[in-house]
Amino acid sequence: MEAGRAAAIVLAAGASSRFGRPKALALLWGRPLLQHVLDVAASVGFAEVVVVLGHDAGGIERSLTWRSERRVLNPDPDAGLSSSLRIGLGSLSPASEAALILLGDQPLVRLEVVERLLAALETASRPIAVPRYRDGGGSNPLLIHRTAWSLAEEARADRGLGPVLRNHRDLVAEVDVEGSNPDIDAPQDLAALEASREGRR
């Protein structure tokens, strides 16, 4: 699928309770965590990029470098990731045929993974494409065709689409990719990631 026929949704409304401060603004290699995700989304050439904000929305608005991303507010972010997902999908233009769901606390998301998902959705007979990382971890980001957006109504609380897709495996195409795409949930996760990159250098 061409990126110009799809949209990206970046979910960044969480309270960062385990992190102890606004996670989206924590610096990794000199840039806020959320900025890493936005930069990848901007490089793909999506028809539209929607960022769902909630907690700390004002600080995030002031602190990041914005391009043409459209910011929408989740009025009840404590309802969980699933509520932000539905708000994001509901805010997209009717012209967008598919949506890439990105998590704002996964700064290692890679352009080549997104491109592989877009290619898979074009050729597969299934409406959802997810990465399967060689080094393990969650299947994010995921690309979902408009015909399957109604599955978001089955998502609950902070679990997102993960449990839903396990109940609909027949709709999911898995794409094998290298590496991993870790979440940053706690300060030690960020410290470990920073140290690992410095170690490779």
SEVEXSE-850436 format. One record per residue (C-alpha): residue in three letters; x, y, z. Coordinates in pm, whole numbers, plus 50000, padded with zeros to 5 digits. Example, Ala and Ser with C-alpha at 12.3 -4.5 7.8 and 13.67 -1.06 7.14 Angstrom:
BEGIN
    aa       x       y       z
   ALA   51230   49550   50780
   SER   51367   49894   50714
***
This chain:
BEGIN
    aa       x       y       z
   MET   50000   50000   50000
   GLU   50126   50348   49916
   ALA   50183   50564   50223
   GLY   49979   50841   50063
   ARG   49668   50625   50091
   ALA   49721   50562   50463
   ALA   49736   50759   50785
   ALA   49941   50733   51102
   ILE   49799   50756   51453
   VAL   50043   50820   51738
   LEU   49903   50734   52082
   ALA   50057   50961   52347
   ALA   49783   51035   52602
   GLY   49902   50822   52894
   ALA   49974   50941   53247
   SER   50333   50803   53261
   SER   50256   50676   53610
   ARG   50535   50417   53611
   PHE   50782   50668   53469
   GLY   50715   50934   53734
   ARG   50721   51233   53497
   PRO   50593   51310   53146
   LYS   50744   51022   52951
   ALA   50689   51176   52610
   LEU   50925   51460   52702
   ALA   51205   51248   52852
   LEU   51520   51293   52646
   LEU   51682   51011   52454
   TRP   51996   51107   52261
   GLY   51901   51472   52295
   ARG   51542   51449   52170
   PRO   51213   51380   52350
   LEU   51090   51021   52323
   LEU   50779   51124   52134
   GLN   50986   51327   51886
   HIS   51163   51011   51771
   VAL   50827   50854   51683
   LEU   50696   51167   51510
   ASP   51012   51196   51303
   VAL   50972   50844   51168
   ALA   50604   50901   51091
   ALA   50690   51223   50907
   SER   50952   51046   50694
   VAL   50704   50791   50556
   GLY   50482   51030   50360
   PHE   50145   50948   50512
   ALA   49840   51137   50392
   GLU   49783   51247   50750
   VAL   49938   51202   51092
   VAL   49716   51230   51401
   VAL   49864   51249   51751
   VAL   49628   51166   52038
   LEU   49723   51362   52351
   GLY   49580   51358   52701
   HIS   49790   51393   53015
   ASP   50058   51664   52986
   ALA   49913   51777   52652
   GLY   50013   52140   52705
   GLY   50375   52061   52779
   ILE   50396   51825   52484
   GLU   50243   52085   52252
   ARG   50503   52341   52358
   SER   50808   52117   52362
   LEU   50807   51920   52039
   THR   50883   52010   51680
   TRP   50558   51988   51485
   ARG   50511   51964   51112
   SER   50167   51896   50968
   GLU   50060   51656   51245
   ARG   49710   51710   51372
   ARG   49671   51690   51750
   VAL   49349   51565   51904
   LEU   49271   51546   52273
   ASN   49144   51245   52461
   PRO   48915   51406   52722
   ASP   48935   51096   52942
   PRO   49284   50950   52898
   ASP   49250   50743   53214
   ALA   49002   50529   53020
   GLY   49312   50375   52866
   LEU   49490   50318   52539
   SER   49178   50170   52381
   SER   48992   50501   52417
   SER   49276   50690   52247
   LEU   49277   50434   51968
   ARG   48907   50487   51898
   ILE   48947   50866   51910
   GLY   49238   50849   51667
   LEU   49055   50629   51418
   GLY   48743   50842   51443
   SER   48939   51157   51360
   LEU   49083   51034   51030
   SER   48978   51156   50690
   PRO   48745   50931   50488
   ALA   49019   50922   50224
   SER   49256   50722   50445
   GLU   49227   50355   50356
   ALA   49442   50224   50642
   ALA   49597   50341   50968
   LEU   49936   50271   51119
   ILE   49906   50265   51498
   LEU   50222   50392   51666
   LEU   50292   50407   52039
   GLY   50453   50726   52164
   ASP   50683   50540   52404
   GLN   50856   50327   52140
   PRO   51137   50553   52013
   LEU   51315   50275   51820
   VAL   51035   50233   51567
   ARG   51205   50206   51228
   LEU   51116   50332   50883
   GLU   51201   50000   50719
   VAL   50953   49818   50944
   VAL   50676   50060   50846
   GLU   50761   50014   50479
   ARG   50748   49635   50516
   LEU   50403   49657   50675
   LEU   50273   49880   50397
   ALA   50402   49636   50137
   ALA   50249   49341   50323
   LEU   49906   49499   50343
   GLU   49914   49558   49968
   THR   49983   49193   49885
   ALA   49828   48999   50173
   SER   49467   48884   50177
   ARG   49437   48990   50542
   PRO   49342   49342   50661
   ILE   49597   49372   50943
   ALA   49978   49356   50922
   VAL   50202   49333   51229
   PRO   50578   49289   51269
   ARG   50729   48981   51428
   TYR   51067   49088   51565
   ARG   51354   48841   51559
   ASP   51465   48956   51905
   GLY   51113   48926   52048
   GLY   50876   49180   52199
   GLY   50537   49321   52112
   SER   50391   49343   51763
   ASN   50400   49719   51717
   PRO   50343   49926   51518
   LEU   50047   49765   51347
   LEU   49881   49857   51020
   ILE   49506   49806   50993
   HIS   49286   49849   50687
   ARG   48968   50051   50723
   THR   48758   49736   50676
   ALA   48885   49612   51015
   TRP   48864   49937   51214
   SER   48549   49817   51385
   LEU   48769   49579   51586
   ALA   48870   49881   51794
   GLU   48530   49859   51959
   GLU   48642   49530   52115
   ALA   48953   49684   52273
   ARG   48938   49744   52647
   ALA   49122   49970   52893
   ASP   49498   49989   52840
   ARG   49536   49673   52634
   GLY   49485   49820   52289
   LEU   49434   49579   52001
   GLY   49673   49307   52120
   PRO   49415   49082   52291
   VAL   49163   49151   52014
   LEU   49402   49031   51746
   ARG   49473   48712   51935
   ASN   49102   48638   51896
   HIS   49112   48717   51524
   ARG   49436   48556   51405
   ASP   49277   48483   51069
   LEU   49278   48858   50998
   VAL   49646   48916   51078
   ALA   49950   48889   50849
   GLU   50281   48867   51035
   VAL   50592   49024   50883
   ASP   50932   48896   50999
   VAL   51175   49180   51077
   GLU   51511   49218   51247
   GLY   51574   49356   51596
   SER   51309   49467   51843
   ASN   51096   49770   51931
   PRO   51097   49810   52310
   ASP   50858   50014   52521
   ILE   50994   50274   52760
   ASP   50785   50221   53073
   ALA   51020   50316   53357
   PRO   51333   50536   53396
   GLN   51554   50226   53403
   ASP   51423   50128   53058
   LEU   51536   50463   52924
   ALA   51874   50439   53096
   ALA   51932   50090   52960
   LEU   51843   50198   52607
   GLU   52072   50499   52623
   ALA   52356   50284   52758
   SER   52309   50014   52497
   ARG   52335   50260   52209
   GLU   52640   50423   52365
   GLY   52793   50079   52412
   ARG   52753   49997   52042
   ARG   52924   50321   51955
***
